[in-house]
Amino acid sequence: MNFALILFILLLVSGAIWAVDVFIMRRRRAAGSKDPWWVEYGASFFPIILLVFVLRSFVFEPFKIPSGSMIPTLLVGDFILVNKYAYGVRLPIIDKKIINVGSPQRGDVMVFRYPEDPSVDYIKRVVGVPGDTIAYQDKRLTINGEPVEATQVEDYLHPERLFYSHQFVEKLGPVEHRFLNDEDAPAFINDASAFPHREDCLYNHSGVICKVPDGQYFMMGDNRDNSRDSRYWGFVPEQNIVGKAFFIWFNFNDLKRVGSFH
């Protein structure tokens, strides 16, 4: 369901009712007469729908985390806010960029439309930007020939499974964050799809090496062995970008999680 399209249709309908009432109907009604019900409801909802549409389209959009691919940074059930203008102002519905504000940087947590099904929104971390050579070999990340330093810290306990994963801290650009590895999970990628620009990737028994094409981004989940990401389905094109995730505004199971995340 395309919520943005539904909201846009509601905006047009309520706006039309409001305009007809203000410029035509109101002048013809007798003084003191009550507005018809369709005018009362339609016109009164117009300012609210307009405000929601503008905020959601150009400022912030809420999302809920549905899976554990971004553990430990984001947990299932986190409600987050996404900055819609961080990477440029786009026209709603058609998603055409009209003002270039910035571009994704390594380390950003980004929401985007899943390349294999653009009706689905995904969230992952930006690992590679256009022109980068990304190597994920034996569960270690290298960018442009430089190994990304990873410091092992205390193991992470998955409370729902009573299972531990090895936990590391790494720095991508200015962003320091944690990620997980499962000791028993294999390093090789055994079911990568036939995605666009796959010829820019080399798969081997140790993992994958990719050259990121122009206008594309390489994404990975922080729960590295439990995330289907660019290693499996390829690059994220610039036109699929939704925005930059930056704030946890609610979690029913843990109110302490409310606030910015790292």
JOWOHU-V939463 format. One record per residue. N is the residue number from 1. PSI is psi in whole degrees, -180 to 180 (999 if undefined). NEAR is the number of other ideal C-beta (glycine too) atoms within 10 Angstrom. Layout:
# JOWOHU-V939463
n: <N & N>
psi: <PSI & PSI>
near: <NEAR & NEAR>
This chain:
# JOWOHU-V939463
n: <1 & 2 & 3 & 4 & 5 & 6 & 7 & 8 & 9 & 10 & 11 & 12 & 13 & 14 & 15 & 16 & 17 & 18 & 19 & 20 & 21 & 22 & 23 & 24 & 25 & 26 & 27 & 28 & 29 & 30 & 31 & 32 & 33 & 34 & 35 & 36 & 37 & 38 & 39 & 40 & 41 & 42 & 43 & 44 & 45 & 46 & 47 & 48 & 49 & 50 & 51 & 52 & 53 & 54 & 55 & 56 & 57 & 58 & 59 & 60 & 61 & 62 & 63 & 64 & 65 & 66 & 67 & 68 & 69 & 70 & 71 & 72 & 73 & 74 & 75 & 76 & 77 & 78 & 79 & 80 & 81 & 82 & 83 & 84 & 85 & 86 & 87 & 88 & 89 & 90 & 91 & 92 & 93 & 94 & 95 & 96 & 97 & 98 & 99 & 100 & 101 & 102 & 103 & 104 & 105 & 106 & 107 & 108 & 109 & 110 & 111 & 112 & 113 & 114 & 115 & 116 & 117 & 118 & 119 & 120 & 121 & 122 & 123 & 124 & 125 & 126 & 127 & 128 & 129 & 130 & 131 & 132 & 133 & 134 & 135 & 136 & 137 & 138 & 139 & 140 & 141 & 142 & 143 & 144 & 145 & 146 & 147 & 148 & 149 & 150 & 151 & 152 & 153 & 154 & 155 & 156 & 157 & 158 & 159 & 160 & 161 & 162 & 163 & 164 & 165 & 166 & 167 & 168 & 169 & 170 & 171 & 172 & 173 & 174 & 175 & 176 & 177 & 178 & 179 & 180 & 181 & 182 & 183 & 184 & 185 & 186 & 187 & 188 & 189 & 190 & 191 & 192 & 193 & 194 & 195 & 196 & 197 & 198 & 199 & 200 & 201 & 202 & 203 & 204 & 205 & 206 & 207 & 208 & 209 & 210 & 211 & 212 & 213 & 214 & 215 & 216 & 217 & 218 & 219 & 220 & 221 & 222 & 223 & 224 & 225 & 226 & 227 & 228 & 229 & 230 & 231 & 232 & 233 & 234 & 235 & 236 & 237 & 238 & 239 & 240 & 241 & 242 & 243 & 244 & 245 & 246 & 247 & 248 & 249 & 250 & 251 & 252 & 253 & 254 & 255 & 256 & 257 & 258 & 259 & 260 & 261 & 262>
psi: <125 & 95 & -36 & -40 & -42 & -44 & -38 & -41 & -44 & -38 & -44 & -44 & -50 & -35 & -39 & -43 & -44 & -45 & -43 & -41 & -47 & -43 & -14 & -64 & -42 & -34 & -24 & -15 & 145 & 149 & 131 & -5 & 152 & 143 & 144 & 153 & -37 & -30 & -43 & -46 & -46 & -50 & -36 & -29 & -17 & -50 & -36 & -48 & -39 & -45 & -46 & -42 & -45 & -47 & -46 & -32 & -34 & -14 & -79 & 147 & 133 & 147 & 157 & 136 & 117 & -15 & 174 & 20 & -19 & 11 & 136 & 0 & -48 & 137 & 158 & 130 & -10 & 134 & 124 & 161 & 142 & 128 & 113 & -18 & 0 & -34 & 19 & 151 & 127 & 147 & 133 & 160 & -59 & -12 & 38 & 126 & 129 & -22 & 124 & 109 & -45 & -176 & 156 & 142 & 155 & 134 & -20 & 144 & 119 & 139 & 137 & 163 & 127 & 122 & -34 & -15 & 87 & -9 & -10 & 132 & 136 & 160 & 127 & 179 & 138 & 121 & -38 & 136 & 169 & 131 & -16 & 150 & 115 & 125 & 124 & 95 & 128 & 39 & 26 & 138 & 133 & 134 & 120 & 41 & -4 & 118 & 136 & 119 & 130 & 125 & 123 & 135 & -165 & 145 & 151 & 128 & 121 & 104 & -30 & -20 & -6 & 51 & 141 & 142 & 148 & 137 & 137 & 160 & 130 & 166 & 121 & 111 & -132 & -2 & 120 & 130 & 167 & 152 & 164 & 147 & 140 & 125 & -36 & -9 & 140 & 158 & -27 & 156 & 113 & -3 & 44 & 142 & 173 & 75 & 161 & 141 & 21 & -24 & -15 & 5 & 144 & 121 & 136 & -175 & -16 & -10 & -128 & 148 & 127 & 141 & 118 & 121 & 166 & 139 & 14 & 160 & 146 & 122 & 145 & 149 & 152 & -23 & 77 & -36 & 5 & 44 & 123 & 114 & -153 & -21 & -25 & -41 & 7 & -159 & 158 & 116 & 152 & -36 & -12 & -3 & 135 & -49 & -178 & 122 & 138 & -9 & 133 & 116 & -10 & 152 & 118 & -30 & -18 & 97 & -17 & -16 & -10 & 128 & 180 & 159 & 163 & 999>
near: <6 & 10 & 9 & 15 & 11 & 10 & 17 & 16 & 12 & 17 & 19 & 12 & 14 & 20 & 18 & 13 & 21 & 19 & 13 & 14 & 21 & 12 & 9 & 9 & 15 & 12 & 8 & 7 & 13 & 5 & 4 & 5 & 8 & 8 & 15 & 13 & 8 & 10 & 18 & 13 & 12 & 21 & 21 & 14 & 17 & 20 & 12 & 10 & 19 & 15 & 10 & 13 & 17 & 12 & 12 & 17 & 20 & 15 & 13 & 17 & 20 & 12 & 17 & 11 & 20 & 13 & 15 & 19 & 22 & 27 & 22 & 19 & 22 & 25 & 19 & 15 & 14 & 24 & 16 & 23 & 19 & 22 & 17 & 22 & 16 & 18 & 22 & 16 & 14 & 20 & 11 & 17 & 13 & 6 & 14 & 10 & 14 & 8 & 9 & 9 & 11 & 11 & 15 & 22 & 16 & 20 & 16 & 24 & 23 & 23 & 20 & 24 & 18 & 14 & 20 & 13 & 9 & 13 & 8 & 11 & 15 & 23 & 23 & 24 & 25 & 25 & 25 & 26 & 18 & 16 & 11 & 16 & 16 & 23 & 20 & 24 & 15 & 10 & 19 & 17 & 21 & 14 & 19 & 10 & 7 & 9 & 11 & 17 & 11 & 16 & 11 & 10 & 11 & 8 & 12 & 19 & 13 & 16 & 9 & 9 & 9 & 7 & 11 & 14 & 22 & 17 & 19 & 21 & 13 & 17 & 14 & 20 & 12 & 8 & 15 & 12 & 18 & 17 & 27 & 24 & 19 & 15 & 10 & 5 & 11 & 12 & 16 & 12 & 16 & 7 & 7 & 17 & 11 & 7 & 14 & 12 & 15 & 15 & 8 & 15 & 20 & 12 & 15 & 11 & 10 & 16 & 19 & 20 & 16 & 24 & 17 & 23 & 17 & 8 & 11 & 24 & 26 & 29 & 25 & 22 & 26 & 23 & 23 & 21 & 17 & 18 & 22 & 17 & 20 & 28 & 22 & 15 & 20 & 24 & 24 & 25 & 17 & 17 & 13 & 19 & 23 & 20 & 23 & 20 & 26 & 15 & 15 & 20 & 13 & 15 & 19 & 8 & 10 & 12 & 8 & 6 & 16 & 13 & 9 & 8 & 17 & 10>
